[in-house]
Amino acid sequence: MLWVGASIVTVAALAALVGPLVTPFDPANQQLALRLDGPSWTHLFGLDELGRDILARVLAGARISFLVGITVVSVSAVAGTLLGAVAGYFGGVLDDVISRAVDVLLAFPGLLLAIALVAVLGPSLGNVLFALTIIGWVGYARLVRGQVLRAREFEYVQAARALGAGALRVLWRHVIPTAVPTVVVQAALGMAGAIISEAALSFLGLGVQPPTPSWGTMLNGGRAHLLDAPHLTLFPGLAIALLVLGFNFVGDGLRDLADPKRG
């Protein structure tokens, strides 16, 4: 499962990186006379409602999806890991404040909260990144806090304290590394969640704005042509499904590797 998922993600990443550079068509170039043409040898994925090459737009949209996924997961993982480690190790008022913030954010459905934030701030890629990061760090903080509560009682951690190591040194050198496998698994699954969330926000008109290609906006634009031109939604939908499936496979495979009971 891990290798299958990694293969899918690798192919998608290479397509996003190299594809827009080698495709002969500009994703913004319009050929109105050929609008809604189906797949052909010239245009493998067909043309959209404005005569733009769908393959070129899918490849360009992959860059947006990877940008959102990597940015949101990186910032969320770092912030959540640090806050969760501080809450679990020091406890007291810090733990209460961070835990209550996590509880409040978890009380709302994540996507609905992101929709509300972007609706208030205004539709743009930057605001999508901000909204998804605001709701993304809580999962990491909760996981890391639980790992730290367990790890701080380990004998080698107690020994480091007895030898006079400072709290920050113990936390950085001995406690946080125990949570890294869990964070890596969560990050792989978080990539899938971020990609779906960005596509959903763009589909609703709250994310990436035209003419910038995004898989969500492409799905939205193809809704009116489900019967006469189904290829408008078929290919961006398949792209989302395959990439999300790939990251889920990677996350499940990493979780199996990190499981100490794995035979």
Secondary structure by P-SEA (a helix, b strand, c coil): caaaaaaaaaaaaaaaaccccccccccccccccccccccccccccccccccccaaaaaaaaaaaaaaaaaaaaaaaaaaaaaaaaaaaacccaaaaaaaaaaaaaacccaaaaaaaaaaaacccaaaaaaaaaaacaaaaaaaaaaaaaaaaacaaaaaaaaacccaaaaaaccccccaaaaaaaaaaaaaaaaaaaaaaaaaaccccccccccaaaaaaaaccccccccccaaaaaaaaaaaaaaaaaaaaaaaaaaccccc
